[in-house]
């Protein structure tokens, strides 16, 4: 591990006059469970919260039960929300997209509703009303459908094409961990500089960092752990769950308040899913 790859990050944090809110969003829960568990252990060991974007159509009952158990043990450390429906590409040309312009609002609504119902059946009130589209891309029809379905937030890339989102809040990510890494001959130096660049005060908050556990190896986890430890200890960082930013917008007095789970209701729902 390059000993100085975090130096620009540390310097950028030291230079800040105010603390910055940071969240980590890991996409594609439902793929490669072993790597997902390894990532979750990394965050648990560092006592840092993480949000998981879950693919409804590929989520196993086993993984769903494990994630719900983790949430029930400590809901302050884990967020769960919907990531597309099947993570299929429906665009014949251009960039990949599951909820793109090639699909009508009716078809999009149908898939969004089906995914929402599947995850609600497995997670109950542990499910946050947040949507992350596969490949961070979607259309106006997606935003319109999300509003009709009662979603509270949409999470894409910072700089994504603007949509008319109404009351739907955008919680974008600014750093693509794996994307930066694979594009550079010196991946960790490049990643450290990329993170430092978005820590400057002129960049909007919060700072979102996107992960993809299915393509992260041991080397990734070692570097990630070093970053998490820095964020945990530095006085100018607050690591939060995505749902906390929704509370801030709604005027909550306590961004870190508890999210009680009606365990009996969720167990009843989960039993009905298994019948």
Backbone bond lengths (Angstrom), bond angles and torsions (degrees), N, CA, C in turn:
res aa  C-N    CA-C-N  psi(-1)  N-CA   C-N-CA  omega(-1)  CA-C   N-CA-C  phi
1 X - - - 1.466 - - 1.530 109.73 -
2 X 1.345 119.42 124.77 1.464 120.25 176.36 1.523 110.39 -58.91
3 X 1.309 115.49 121.28 1.459 119.92 -173.00 1.520 112.29 -63.13
4 X 1.329 117.30 -26.14 1.463 119.98 -173.24 1.523 113.60 -105.72
5 X 1.336 118.79 12.86 1.464 118.80 -174.83 1.525 112.53 -66.55
6 X 1.342 117.17 -24.50 1.461 121.07 179.41 1.536 112.93 -93.31
7 X 1.314 117.01 -0.90 1.464 119.50 -178.25 1.533 111.99 -58.44
8 X 1.344 120.32 -46.21 1.475 118.84 178.02 1.532 113.08 -61.75
9 X 1.327 116.65 -34.59 1.463 120.44 178.66 1.519 110.15 -65.91
10 X 1.324 115.94 -45.97 1.458 120.31 -179.73 1.534 111.03 -62.67
11 X 1.314 116.31 -41.78 1.464 120.34 179.80 1.534 110.84 -64.91
12 X 1.333 116.74 -41.13 1.464 120.04 179.41 1.527 111.01 -64.68
13 X 1.322 117.01 -39.21 1.462 120.37 178.11 1.519 110.85 -68.16
14 X 1.320 117.32 -42.11 1.465 121.12 179.45 1.526 111.30 -61.02
15 X 1.328 116.24 -32.02 1.462 120.65 -176.19 1.520 112.98 -79.41
16 X 1.322 117.32 -13.28 1.459 120.27 -179.11 1.524 111.11 -73.81
17 X 1.328 115.51 144.87 1.458 120.11 175.45 1.522 111.15 -90.65
18 X 1.329 116.51 -23.04 1.462 121.16 179.96 1.525 110.02 -128.56
19 X 1.320 114.99 156.18 1.459 120.31 178.94 1.530 110.31 -71.28
20 X 1.321 116.05 154.76 1.459 121.92 179.00 1.523 109.72 -117.76
21 X 1.319 116.37 140.08 1.457 121.45 175.44 1.528 109.46 -83.85
22 X 1.324 116.02 136.24 1.460 122.88 -176.25 1.523 108.85 -132.48
23 X 1.338 115.88 141.08 1.462 119.02 172.13 1.528 109.46 -135.07
24 X 1.321 115.62 154.19 1.461 123.15 176.68 1.522 108.23 -115.58
25 X 1.323 115.62 127.24 1.460 122.10 178.02 1.526 109.19 -118.05
26 X 1.318 116.74 115.49 1.462 121.19 176.76 1.513 109.38 -100.50
27 X 1.335 116.18 123.89 1.464 121.50 -177.12 1.531 112.28 -93.80
28 X 1.333 114.09 158.81 1.470 123.31 170.16 1.523 114.27 76.10
29 X 1.326 117.52 31.62 1.467 119.11 171.20 1.519 108.44 -61.87
30 X 1.314 115.59 127.96 1.452 122.62 -171.40 1.519 110.12 124.59
31 X 1.329 115.63 -21.48 1.457 122.36 173.97 1.534 109.22 -104.63
32 X 1.310 116.38 139.38 1.468 123.97 171.82 1.536 111.97 49.37
33 X 1.323 114.91 70.26 1.463 121.18 -175.14 1.522 112.53 -58.87
34 X 1.327 118.09 -37.94 1.460 119.99 -178.10 1.524 111.34 -60.65
35 X 1.320 116.74 -42.85 1.470 119.48 178.63 1.529 110.76 -69.67
36 X 1.316 117.04 -33.52 1.460 119.42 176.05 1.522 110.31 -63.57
37 X 1.322 117.24 -45.25 1.463 119.69 179.26 1.529 111.09 -61.79
38 X 1.324 117.04 -38.11 1.467 120.08 178.30 1.525 110.62 -63.02
39 X 1.325 116.22 -40.39 1.464 119.90 177.90 1.520 110.94 -65.51
40 X 1.314 117.09 -43.16 1.459 120.86 179.74 1.526 111.34 -62.29
41 X 1.315 116.51 -37.48 1.467 119.44 177.78 1.521 110.68 -65.14
42 X 1.324 116.81 -37.88 1.460 120.80 177.84 1.522 110.82 -60.22
43 X 1.312 116.71 -45.81 1.466 120.40 179.11 1.528 111.13 -68.23
44 X 1.324 116.96 -38.56 1.463 119.72 179.07 1.523 110.67 -63.41
45 X 1.328 116.69 -44.11 1.468 120.41 -179.26 1.526 111.68 -62.42
46 X 1.319 116.45 -31.87 1.464 120.60 -179.19 1.531 112.74 -92.05
47 X 1.334 116.26 -3.63 1.463 122.08 179.54 1.531 111.51 58.16
48 X 1.340 115.17 45.76 1.460 122.37 179.08 1.530 108.26 -120.13
49 X 1.337 118.81 135.43 1.471 120.60 -179.78 1.526 112.17 -75.45
50 X 1.327 115.81 155.27 1.458 121.35 179.67 1.521 109.73 -142.73
51 X 1.337 115.30 142.83 1.460 121.87 174.87 1.519 109.19 -103.02
52 X 1.332 116.87 135.34 1.453 122.32 177.83 1.518 109.94 -110.34
53 X 1.332 115.86 127.34 1.455 122.32 173.11 1.525 107.09 -93.21
54 X 1.330 116.47 113.28 1.467 122.70 -167.49 1.528 110.70 -104.38
55 X 1.343 116.64 129.89 1.462 122.10 177.40 1.528 108.29 -83.13
56 X 1.321 119.50 111.62 1.474 120.52 -174.37 1.530 114.52 -58.39
57 X 1.323 117.35 -44.44 1.455 120.95 -170.81 1.526 113.29 -71.49
58 X 1.331 117.73 -21.09 1.467 119.70 -177.70 1.526 112.53 -108.26
59 X 1.326 117.49 -4.06 1.456 120.90 -178.70 1.525 110.62 -69.51
60 X 1.329 116.44 124.76 1.464 120.89 177.28 1.521 110.13 -83.19
61 X 1.328 116.48 156.60 1.458 120.63 176.73 1.518 110.75 -64.50
62 X 1.329 116.10 -33.25 1.460 120.08 178.93 1.522 111.27 -63.56
63 X 1.339 116.63 -48.94 1.462 119.70 179.27 1.521 110.64 -65.48
64 X 1.322 116.72 -40.89 1.462 119.63 179.16 1.527 111.17 -58.56
65 X 1.331 116.58 -44.16 1.459 119.94 179.03 1.512 112.17 -63.83
66 X 1.338 116.61 -39.93 1.462 120.15 179.11 1.525 111.43 -65.17
67 X 1.339 116.63 -43.60 1.466 120.09 -179.70 1.521 111.36 -66.74
68 X 1.324 116.94 -40.29 1.456 119.35 177.81 1.524 110.60 -64.07
69 X 1.333 116.80 -38.55 1.458 119.74 176.83 1.517 111.97 -61.81
70 X 1.327 116.60 -41.85 1.470 120.03 177.19 1.522 110.31 -63.52
71 X 1.323 116.35 -42.01 1.459 119.76 179.76 1.523 111.14 -62.82
72 X 1.315 116.64 -43.03 1.462 119.62 -178.24 1.527 111.26 -65.84
73 X 1.339 117.02 -33.64 1.471 119.17 179.21 1.516 111.65 -70.81
74 X 1.324 117.43 -33.17 1.461 119.49 179.03 1.525 110.07 -158.44
75 X 1.330 117.90 86.35 1.466 120.68 -177.46 1.517 113.96 -67.20
76 X 1.326 117.63 -13.53 1.458 120.95 178.77 1.520 112.60 -75.76
77 X 1.342 117.43 -12.69 1.459 120.66 -173.33 1.527 113.82 -110.51
78 X 1.318 117.95 -3.50 1.459 120.10 -176.17 1.523 111.18 -142.89
79 X 1.325 115.42 130.39 1.452 121.51 172.82 1.519 109.63 -115.82
80 X 1.326 116.57 144.31 1.457 122.23 -179.00 1.521 109.06 -129.39
81 X 1.328 116.75 127.11 1.463 119.02 177.47 1.524 110.89 -149.17
82 X 1.317 116.34 172.82 1.462 122.78 -170.51 1.525 111.97 -83.63
83 X 1.343 114.93 135.88 1.464 122.47 178.63 1.531 108.06 -122.77
84 X 1.320 115.90 89.90 1.451 120.45 -178.43 1.521 111.96 64.88
85 X 1.320 115.13 -149.26 1.463 121.17 174.71 1.526 110.28 -126.65
86 X 1.329 116.77 -61.41 1.466 120.38 179.60 1.515 112.81 -117.14
87 X 1.331 117.45 -7.15 1.472 124.06 -177.04 1.529 110.68 62.09
88 X 1.328 116.49 39.15 1.462 122.05 174.84 1.518 109.96 -98.33
89 X 1.323 115.40 150.10 1.461 121.19 175.88 1.519 109.45 -93.21
90 X 1.343 117.07 128.62 1.458 121.54 -179.86 1.527 112.55 -113.85
91 X 1.323 116.91 5.90 1.456 120.10 -179.82 1.532 109.87 -92.91
92 X 1.326 116.60 128.48 1.462 121.12 179.02 1.517 112.55 -81.17
93 X 1.313 116.40 -22.35 1.454 121.54 179.10 1.524 109.30 -135.66
94 X 1.325 114.66 157.41 1.455 119.50 176.56 1.519 112.79 76.60
95 X 1.307 114.67 -157.51 1.459 120.27 -174.32 1.525 112.24 -76.17
96 X 1.311 115.08 152.11 1.454 120.58 -177.88 1.532 110.82 -64.67
97 X 1.328 114.93 144.91 1.464 119.72 -179.96 1.522 109.15 -165.35
98 X 1.320 116.91 132.79 1.457 120.62 175.12 1.527 111.23 -87.13
99 X 1.320 116.29 -34.58 1.464 121.45 -177.58 1.529 109.39 -118.39
100 X 1.333 115.14 59.61 1.455 121.34 -176.58 1.512 113.41 -101.53
101 X 1.335 115.19 -170.98 1.460 121.66 -173.69 1.527 111.97 -70.76
102 X 1.330 118.25 -15.95 1.465 120.10 179.41 1.525 112.85 -74.25
103 X 1.333 116.89 -12.53 1.460 120.05 -177.37 1.530 110.15 -111.62
104 X 1.313 115.50 137.39 1.464 121.09 -179.21 1.524 110.58 -69.90
105 X 1.328 115.00 162.61 1.458 118.87 177.32 1.531 110.53 -63.24
106 X 1.319 116.65 -34.17 1.456 119.76 179.50 1.531 111.51 -62.26
107 X 1.324 116.99 -44.97 1.471 120.28 179.55 1.527 111.05 -68.16
108 X 1.307 115.66 -40.43 1.465 118.89 178.29 1.523 110.69 -63.14
109 X 1.313 116.35 -45.98 1.463 120.62 -179.69 1.528 110.40 -58.50
110 X 1.322 116.71 -43.12 1.466 121.10 -179.00 1.520 111.26 -59.48
111 X 1.346 117.04 -45.76 1.469 120.38 -179.68 1.527 111.66 -69.97
112 X 1.327 116.31 -40.41 1.465 119.31 178.84 1.523 111.14 -62.02
113 X 1.323 116.17 -42.86 1.458 120.87 179.06 1.526 110.80 -64.81
114 X 1.329 117.20 -44.86 1.465 120.45 -179.58 1.529 110.75 -61.45
115 X 1.332 116.70 -43.85 1.457 119.68 178.70 1.511 112.39 -64.67
116 X 1.323 115.72 -41.74 1.463 120.58 179.24 1.530 110.42 -61.53
117 X 1.309 116.98 -44.20 1.460 120.57 -179.01 1.531 111.33 -66.39
118 X 1.335 117.53 -39.49 1.460 120.44 179.20 1.526 110.78 -62.67
119 X 1.327 116.49 -45.19 1.464 119.65 -178.33 1.524 111.39 -70.87
120 X 1.316 117.57 -37.18 1.462 120.14 176.85 1.527 110.34 -63.59
121 X 1.307 116.14 -36.08 1.457 120.26 179.68 1.516 111.15 -64.20
122 X 1.328 116.65 -34.88 1.463 121.00 -177.09 1.527 113.79 -91.54
123 X 1.335 117.08 -33.47 1.462 120.58 -174.16 1.524 113.87 -108.46
124 X 1.324 117.79 -17.16 1.454 119.30 -178.67 1.514 111.72 58.15
125 X 1.313 117.28 -136.78 1.459 121.99 -176.83 1.522 113.21 -74.87
126 X 1.324 117.11 -0.93 1.470 119.34 174.39 1.525 111.07 -74.91
127 X 1.323 118.03 -14.37 1.458 121.81 -177.40 1.525 110.50 -81.73
128 X 1.324 116.26 125.54 1.463 121.51 176.16 1.526 109.71 -82.27
129 X 1.319 115.80 148.64 1.469 120.94 -178.54 1.530 110.27 -87.79
130 X 1.325 113.53 60.04 1.463 123.10 -179.09 1.526 107.59 -124.30
131 X 1.328 116.75 144.90 1.462 120.64 179.39 1.520 110.14 -128.44
132 X 1.335 115.58 128.38 1.459 122.22 171.87 1.526 107.83 -113.41
133 X 1.326 118.88 118.30 1.466 120.03 178.63 1.529 110.80 -78.16
134 X 1.324 117.78 142.46 1.468 119.62 174.63 1.528 111.14 -54.64
135 X 1.305 115.83 141.57 1.464 123.86 -176.56 1.527 112.20 61.31
136 X 1.336 116.99 13.24 1.461 122.47 177.44 1.526 113.04 61.84
137 X 1.344 116.62 24.89 1.455 119.83 -176.49 1.523 110.32 -126.87
138 X 1.322 115.77 141.44 1.461 120.93 174.15 1.517 108.13 -160.38
139 X 1.304 116.18 178.45 1.466 121.81 -175.65 1.529 110.72 -115.84
140 X 1.337 114.48 177.23 1.461 119.18 177.26 1.521 110.79 -61.81
141 X 1.333 116.33 -34.68 1.466 119.74 178.49 1.525 110.73 -60.89
142 X 1.322 116.97 -32.97 1.468 120.72 178.15 1.522 110.32 -65.36
143 X 1.326 115.88 -49.48 1.463 119.76 -179.81 1.525 110.95 -60.08
144 X 1.324 116.75 -41.65 1.462 120.23 179.10 1.532 110.95 -62.11
145 X 1.327 116.15 -41.31 1.468 120.05 -179.78 1.520 110.96 -68.94
146 X 1.315 116.53 -39.62 1.469 119.93 179.51 1.522 110.69 -60.83
147 X 1.308 116.83 -40.94 1.462 120.19 178.40 1.525 110.89 -63.06
148 X 1.318 116.77 -43.04 1.465 120.61 179.16 1.526 111.78 -63.32
149 X 1.323 116.46 -29.97 1.458 121.07 -177.13 1.527 113.00 -90.02
150 X 1.322 117.30 0.73 1.457 119.94 175.01 1.515 115.58 85.54
151 X 1.327 117.61 16.39 1.464 119.41 175.54 1.524 109.49 -69.45
152 X 1.324 114.96 152.06 1.455 120.61 -178.53 1.515 113.30 -104.77
153 X 1.347 117.45 -23.61 1.459 119.01 -174.40 1.515 111.37 -150.03
154 X 1.335 114.11 153.12 1.458 124.21 175.88 1.520 107.37 -123.79
155 X 1.332 116.75 132.53 1.464 120.72 -179.68 1.519 109.97 -119.95
156 X 1.345 115.56 114.58 1.462 122.22 176.98 1.524 108.22 -129.31
157 X 1.328 116.95 -162.80 1.451 121.12 173.88 1.520 110.28 -77.75
158 X 1.315 115.82 146.61 1.446 118.67 168.83 1.531 107.94 -63.99
159 X 1.304 116.51 133.55 1.458 119.53 -177.27 1.507 113.91 91.87
160 X 1.334 118.46 3.23 1.465 121.10 176.79 1.524 109.90 -64.70
161 X 1.329 115.85 156.32 1.461 120.64 -179.94 1.523 110.16 -55.75
162 X 1.333 118.12 131.92 1.466 120.33 -176.14 1.522 112.11 -65.89
163 X 1.324 114.42 145.21 1.457 122.02 176.05 1.520 108.58 -126.29
164 X 1.321 116.54 156.89 1.469 120.81 172.44 1.527 106.54 -82.11
165 X 1.319 115.82 102.34 1.464 119.84 -171.87 1.516 114.05 -103.74
166 X 1.323 118.65 -5.26 1.457 120.03 178.36 1.515 111.55 57.02
167 X 1.326 116.47 -124.62 1.464 120.90 -179.46 1.523 112.53 -84.10
168 X 1.314 116.87 -0.59 1.465 121.53 179.91 1.519 109.00 -76.69
169 X 1.320 116.71 116.70 1.459 119.74 -178.78 1.527 110.36 -81.09
170 X 1.325 116.38 144.05 1.462 121.16 173.89 1.525 109.50 -98.26
171 X 1.338 115.71 130.74 1.470 121.91 177.31 1.528 106.40 -125.66
172 X 1.328 118.07 81.49 1.464 120.80 -171.30 1.527 113.54 -80.81
173 X 1.321 114.48 159.60 1.460 121.25 170.97 1.520 108.41 -98.21
174 X 1.323 115.91 148.43 1.461 121.37 -179.12 1.526 112.25 -111.54
175 X 1.326 117.08 -24.27 1.463 121.81 -176.47 1.526 109.31 -120.62
176 X 1.322 115.30 127.08 1.460 122.41 172.80 1.532 107.05 -103.56
177 X 1.324 116.15 96.80 1.461 121.76 -174.10 1.528 111.44 -50.95
178 X 1.306 116.60 -55.29 1.467 120.69 -175.89 1.527 111.34 -71.43
179 X 1.333 116.89 -33.91 1.454 120.27 179.06 1.508 112.62 -63.72
180 X 1.323 117.12 -43.41 1.461 120.83 177.73 1.523 110.21 -66.32
181 X 1.310 116.23 -42.41 1.470 120.51 -175.13 1.521 112.32 -61.73
182 X 1.320 117.61 -44.37 1.467 119.22 -172.83 1.527 113.12 -78.75
183 X 1.321 117.53 -10.44 1.464 120.41 -177.24 1.519 113.90 -96.27
184 X 1.319 117.97 -1.62 1.459 120.07 -173.49 1.528 111.90 -123.62
185 X 1.332 115.25 145.27 1.463 120.71 174.81 1.518 110.80 -72.12
186 X 1.317 116.91 -23.56 1.469 123.07 174.98 1.527 107.72 -121.73
187 X 1.325 116.54 75.47 1.471 120.48 -168.20 1.513 115.05 -58.39
188 X 1.327 118.06 -40.70 1.462 118.82 -174.20 1.518 111.64 -76.87
189 X 1.322 117.10 -35.83 1.457 119.55 174.06 1.525 109.73 -62.76
190 X 1.325 116.06 -43.01 1.470 120.52 179.12 1.524 111.27 -64.28
191 X 1.321 117.22 -40.95 1.458 120.41 -179.12 1.527 111.18 -67.56
192 X 1.316 116.28 -42.79 1.460 119.11 177.91 1.521 111.78 -60.02
193 X 1.332 116.82 -41.62 1.466 120.09 179.79 1.513 111.21 -68.71
194 X 1.344 116.78 -38.53 1.462 120.15 179.49 1.522 111.03 -62.46
195 X 1.332 116.67 -41.95 1.465 120.23 178.42 1.518 110.41 -66.29
196 X 1.325 116.59 -42.10 1.462 120.65 179.64 1.528 110.76 -61.05
197 X 1.328 116.21 -38.83 1.468 120.02 -176.94 1.524 112.41 -62.37
198 X 1.333 117.54 -33.80 1.466 119.91 -177.89 1.529 112.37 -92.53
199 X 1.315 116.94 4.80 1.457 120.76 176.34 1.527 112.25 -92.38
200 X 1.310 116.76 -5.34 1.458 119.49 179.61 1.528 110.08 -70.01
201 X 1.320 117.19 147.54 1.473 121.25 -172.28 1.518 115.06 -57.62
202 X 1.347 118.00 -27.20 1.469 118.60 -176.74 1.527 112.50 -73.05
203 X 1.318 118.62 -13.88 1.458 120.53 178.93 1.526 109.82 -81.86
204 X 1.326 116.54 141.96 1.475 119.82 -178.68 1.517 112.14 -67.27
205 X 1.317 114.71 152.84 1.465 120.78 177.24 1.526 109.02 -106.87
206 X 1.320 118.65 162.47 1.456 126.51 -4.43 1.534 111.17 -78.23
207 X 1.316 115.35 169.31 1.465 121.77 176.90 1.527 108.37 -92.69
208 X 1.326 115.88 118.43 1.459 120.96 178.62 1.519 111.11 -104.92
209 X 1.322 116.52 132.94 1.463 122.52 177.72 1.524 107.84 -117.43
210 X 1.328 116.03 122.42 1.461 122.02 -177.05 1.527 110.32 -97.10
211 X 1.326 115.04 133.40 1.463 122.59 177.61 1.529 109.61 -119.77
212 X 1.318 115.67 157.93 1.466 122.35 172.81 1.526 107.70 -134.72
213 X 1.327 116.50 92.79 1.463 120.92 -172.45 1.523 112.79 -57.87
214 X 1.345 117.21 -31.29 1.462 120.48 -173.92 1.524 112.76 -65.71
215 X 1.340 117.72 -18.90 1.463 120.30 178.91 1.528 111.43 -119.23
216 X 1.324 116.31 20.58 1.469 120.97 178.47 1.523 109.83 -105.27
217 X 1.340 115.18 132.95 1.456 120.20 -178.73 1.523 110.77 -107.91
218 X 1.326 116.27 -170.64 1.456 121.34 -177.86 1.524 111.18 -60.47
219 X 1.318 116.67 -38.79 1.463 120.47 179.58 1.523 110.70 -61.94
220 X 1.338 116.14 -42.04 1.462 119.97 175.98 1.529 111.08 -57.99
221 X 1.319 116.19 -46.59 1.461 120.07 -176.16 1.520 111.71 -65.79
222 X 1.321 117.49 -35.17 1.461 119.94 178.09 1.530 110.82 -65.71
223 X 1.322 116.46 -43.64 1.466 119.34 177.91 1.527 111.41 -69.00
224 X 1.313 116.21 -38.76 1.458 119.91 177.69 1.522 110.75 -62.23
225 X 1.306 117.53 -42.41 1.461 120.37 179.02 1.524 111.03 -59.84
226 X 1.326 117.04 -40.43 1.464 119.96 178.46 1.527 110.68 -62.71
227 X 1.337 116.79 -40.70 1.461 119.89 178.15 1.530 111.32 -66.40
228 X 1.324 116.61 -43.53 1.464 120.45 179.56 1.526 111.29 -61.10
229 X 1.315 116.53 -40.92 1.466 119.85 179.16 1.527 110.97 -64.56
230 X 1.330 116.62 -38.37 1.466 119.98 176.70 1.524 110.14 -63.47
231 X 1.327 117.09 -47.72 1.465 120.44 179.68 1.522 111.57 -63.18
232 X 1.319 117.27 -36.52 1.462 120.74 -179.27 1.522 111.38 -65.26
233 X 1.315 116.84 -37.87 1.461 120.80 -173.14 1.524 114.12 -92.30
234 X 1.323 117.61 -22.21 1.465 118.75 -173.27 1.533 110.93 -77.02
235 X 1.326 118.10 135.78 1.474 120.25 -177.55 1.521 114.02 -69.78
236 X 1.332 118.23 -13.51 1.457 120.40 -177.02 1.523 113.23 -101.70
237 X 1.330 118.04 19.44 1.454 121.14 177.19 1.527 110.70 -129.18
238 X 1.329 114.67 139.15 1.461 122.34 172.68 1.528 107.30 -128.01
239 X 1.313 117.59 109.67 1.463 120.94 178.24 1.526 109.22 -87.62
240 X 1.320 116.14 127.42 1.466 120.98 -172.77 1.527 110.70 -133.94
241 X 1.324 114.85 170.32 1.457 121.60 170.58 1.526 109.48 -90.03
242 X 1.316 116.35 154.27 1.457 120.17 -177.01 1.520 112.54 -61.30
243 X 1.326 117.83 -35.41 1.465 120.07 -177.84 1.520 112.13 -64.35
244 X 1.327 117.63 -22.27 1.457 120.00 178.87 1.521 111.76 -65.77
245 X 1.323 117.60 -29.21 1.460 119.96 178.65 1.522 111.05 -73.40
246 X 1.313 116.86 -24.92 1.463 120.21 174.07 1.516 110.31 -69.35
247 X 1.316 116.74 -38.54 1.465 120.75 179.08 1.515 111.03 -65.08
248 X 1.335 116.50 -39.31 1.458 120.02 179.62 1.521 109.32 -60.67
249 X 1.320 116.51 -42.82 1.457 120.13 -179.97 1.515 111.43 -65.66
250 X 1.316 116.53 -33.75 1.457 120.06 -178.45 1.524 112.66 -84.33
251 X 1.342 117.35 3.61 1.451 120.17 174.57 1.503 114.03 83.55
252 X 1.319 118.48 26.36 1.453 120.49 179.26 1.519 110.53 -66.31
253 X 1.312 116.32 142.35 1.453 120.72 177.04 1.508 111.91 -79.17
254 X 1.330 116.74 -18.05 1.457 119.83 -174.92 1.516 110.16 -136.89
255 X 1.365 117.20 94.21 1.461 119.78 -177.79 1.511 113.17 -57.52
256 X 1.304 117.58 -25.10 1.458 119.78 -177.15 1.511 113.94 -102.30
257 X 1.315 117.42 22.54 1.456 119.69 -175.95 1.526 110.51 -65.11
258 X 1.305 115.52 163.83 1.462 119.51 -177.09 1.526 110.96 -77.24
259 X 1.337 114.35 158.60 1.453 121.98 177.01 1.521 106.94 -122.84
260 X 1.343 118.14 83.88 1.452 120.91 -172.86 1.521 111.78 -63.39
261 X 1.301 115.56 141.01 1.452 122.33 179.45 1.517 109.44 -106.40
262 X 1.318 114.91 126.36 1.451 120.07 172.82 1.519 106.97 -76.99
263 X 1.343 115.74 87.85 1.457 120.89 -170.21 1.518 112.18 -61.43
264 X 1.324 118.00 -37.41 1.455 119.57 -178.76 1.527 111.23 -67.19
265 X 1.341 115.90 -39.04 1.465 119.51 178.93 1.516 110.61 -64.92
266 X 1.338 116.62 -42.79 1.454 119.83 -179.28 1.518 110.84 -66.99
267 X 1.328 116.93 -39.88 1.460 119.30 178.38 1.517 110.66 -62.75
268 X 1.346 116.08 -38.60 1.454 119.39 178.79 1.523 110.81 -64.18
269 X 1.347 116.04 -43.38 1.458 120.44 178.74 1.516 110.48 -63.40
270 X 1.340 116.58 -43.48 1.462 119.76 -178.31 1.512 111.17 -64.82
271 X 1.340 117.51 -37.07 1.458 119.80 178.07 1.534 110.36 -63.56
272 X 1.342 116.00 -38.68 1.462 119.50 -179.86 1.521 111.03 -66.02
273 X 1.341 116.65 -30.52 1.467 120.28 178.68 1.509 111.14 -69.68
274 X 1.321 117.43 -26.97 1.458 120.77 -174.53 1.520 112.54 -89.73
275 X 1.325 116.11 -8.81 1.476 119.10 -178.42 1.536 109.70 -75.29
